[in-house]
Amino acid sequence: MGRLWYTSPAREWEEALPLGNGRLGAMVYGGTDHEHIQVNEESIWYGGPVARNNPDMKEQLPHIRRLLFEGKIAEAEQLMWHAMSGCPNGQHPYQTLGDIQIGFQGIGKVTAYERELDLENALCRTVFSSEEVCYSREYFISCPADCMVMRFSADKPGKISFWAGLERGHFFDGVKQGGPGEICLYGNLGRGGTEFAMTLRARTRGGSLRLLGEHIVVEGADEAELYFSADTSWHYGPEEKEAAAASWMQETEGRPEEWMGAGRMCSWERQEIRVQQGMQELLQENLRRRLDRAGEQGYGNLFAAHVADYQELFGRVRLEVDWDHKAEQLPTDRRVELAARRAGAFPKEQENSGMPELGGEQEPGEAAVPQDESGQDLGLALLYFDYGRYLLISCSRPGGLPATLQGLWNKDMTPPWDSKYTININTEMNYWLAESCNLSSCHMPLFDLIRTMVPNGRRTAREMYGCRGFVAHHNTDINGDTSPQDQWIPGTYWVMGAAWLCTHQWTHYLYTQDVEFLREQFPIMCEAALFFLDFLVEDGPYLVTCPSVSPENTYILPGGAKGANGIGVTMDNQILRDLFGQCLEAYRVLTEQGGCGEKARAALEEAEINDLPDFIRQVGEARERLIPTQISERGTILEWRQDYEEWEPGHRHISHLYGLHPSEQITVDGTPELARAARATLEQRLSHGGGHTGWSMAWIINHYAKLWDGNTAYRHIRQLLGNSTYPNLFDRHPPFQIDGNFGGAAAMAEMLVQSGGGRVVLLPALPDAWESGRVSGLRLQGNAVTDLSWKNGILECCRIQAGSKLETRIRYGEGVLPLRLEAGESVVLTAADFAK
């Protein structure tokens, strides 16, 4: 059974255990006499939409381009800092919802303590003994019931006594008592922001239950259950909100205004408060009904429905490697600690990061821990793989918001990087495992966000650049903001955000063959491409982006000055080669399937694409004029238009290898010369301390998987686990970012099977450490599923089941077989089939 387990409560947030149902999240500390549960709700973002497009950029764009073409980088960047930054230059943050605090009575000295996160059932459990009583506490967040459920029990009657309350620092409007055993904390998220409410309700068997002030108080119960949920006005449409406000205004007409300070308010301020009260009545009534329904079902039925819903997703994929499992006898934090010791010293960039470096000899008794030839228990990587899938299921469900930089889990009001959507690698990496690991439905929130971005991106394109189409920079938020974020020369002025995101739409189609989905998304893909038809400028025979930046990296000019922005950097060309090519392919597919449809044609006309065949012709011509990926004199992939020296040779971003991963433009079997240059690029980065952040290391693992180098990929998995993983297995940037968890899990799938470029590659990067094993349920492009087994490093059996008509090539080792299957058909292959 896959589980994270520990022998003491969490002391820090990075030791607490995450739960989630896509919308609600919780971090459970597992305390004994005091339990702390930090909670999140996906739509708790401060403030409302802000128009931030810089009004001076369109006028200054020709001057910026002239300076860049003249090599006057510093002057260009100074002008960009003023004219291209958003006004204001920052977006609003995603915030914590608050905390559930529970104080238990009657707990003395604790023995036999254990807490766990059961990945098979998405359940947190804490057990311990005190004063000759064995206590058990269970926690899960149900997607079907849309609430968190907690059960506290003991093996002796009358031993459950506690108080429970809700907190949110100073950032809320009030706390009030509700029905029996119920309290509610409520407030709003600033001018233009949403109303929110969260409710906690208790039910007991035996003992007493009462409300005292802002707390629930339980005394002498045999067993107790807590039900928690939250809601915000973000989840309601304009008509619902209008109706709720109007109803409340009518109901309270003539009622005395009892709130503090009412005498100093003007009429519109009073009306605003009444509208907020109306929304709160809607939220709190719906929360009461939700918890009523949950309570009527009872714990057993709620848990059974929760497990069935979760397992329908989590149970699709199984990865097993043969080993003796003895390391599972060690607590998870101890296994991570040993991984850190065995991985060696941290890179120089992390010396003062706050996590102590581990070294020295093995402690007594550690010899019993099973080790592969690298000195690490094999099961920790497999646990990390399952944990990545668990986290995506828990934080990204259809109908909700996508995973932020921290997924769903954030403890702060002003978190690192505002816990937004960083779309110059991090948000994209969050979804690398969605298709290959059979979680396509978890990908859907990202497409909803892209759709939200389109009208904003149109305004940004027109107002800042004088272009058609839609554009986004390197961050977005709940409102789909598309203006530049921050005033940071190496990162802010990057115009490729929408283009990269739109490649995910084509990826989803490739895996699912869902033509209706493609029809819906095709106009958005085209509109992202349309921006660049207007934005690209001539540079000799080529069309180039200008200004252009390789995300967050900096080069050194021949005179010694630093620069970051320029003309036609490699990553821009690679992303556009994908986007343009995918538009062409999507047009071909839709033409063969009867056309785009009326809805898509209307969307294209709204985007000012009135002559689709002519637009497709222009896209094809522009694609042919993009700068090809080039090799520098040092044998590495060229990052910028010129072969500059890097200011930070070990930089965390490896943007010029986008073509290797996630793209298929650089492959071992298709472009061997570029593949060798990509390897040299990785070696150069790593020799200078590259991969020192968790997500960067995850990207490197994916790169080596694509280079079919399993042992090097596995060596970096060890580094990821040892140097970039917190005790609760969260990815350690530092601080916590969830992208490394998702990228690491995706890389392990890529090591076992790759599909793309018209072929499927079996066991392309199988490391020696995974000598024998099996995986089931991985998805292939073309809407197929594969099960694989191998023994002594050799393919034993591969079964491919087609969900649609499938025509591809299957490669194993040096052997390549053509494959044609009709929908519903399957084939079984062995290593011998490839030796014929």
Secondary structure, DSSP 8 states (H G I E B T S, - for coil): --EEEESS--SSGGGSEEEE-SSEEEEE---SSEEEEEEEETT-BSS-------TTHHHHHHHHHHHHHTT-HHHHHHHHHHHTS-SSS----B---EEEEEEESS--SEEEEEEEEETTTTEEEEEEEETTEEEEEEEEEETTTTEEEEEEEESSTT-EEEEEEEE-TT--SEEEE-STTEEEEEEE-STT--EEEEEEEEEEESSEEEEETTEEEEEEESEEEEEEEEEEGGGS-HHHHHHHHHHHHHHTTT----STTGGG--HHHHHHHHHHHHHHHHHHHHHHHHHHHHHHHHHHHHHHHHHHHHHHHHTT-EEEE----GGGGS-HHHHHHHHHHHH-S--GGGTTSSS----SS--TTGGGS---TTSS-THHHHHHHHHHHHHHHHH--TTS---BTTBT----SS-GGGG-EETTTHHHHHTHHHHHTT-GGGGHHHHHHHHHHHHHHHHHIIIII--SS----SEE-TT---S--S--TTTTT---HHHHHHHHHHHHHHHH--HHHHHHHHHHHHHHHHHHHHH-EEETTEEE-SSEE-TT--EE-TTS-EE-EES--HHHHHHHHHHHHHHHHHHHHHHHTT-S-HHHHHHHHHTT---HHHHHHHHHHHHHTS----B-TTSSB--SSS--EESSTT-S--GGGTTTTTSSSS-TTT-HHHHHHHHHHHHHHHHTT---SHHHHHHHHHHHHHTT-HHHHHHHHHHHHHHSB-TTS-BBSSSB-SHHHHHHHHHHHHHHEEEETTEEEESTT--TTS-SEEEEEEEETTTEEEEEEEETTEEEEEEEEESS-EEEEEEETTEEEEEEE-TT-EEEE-GGGG--
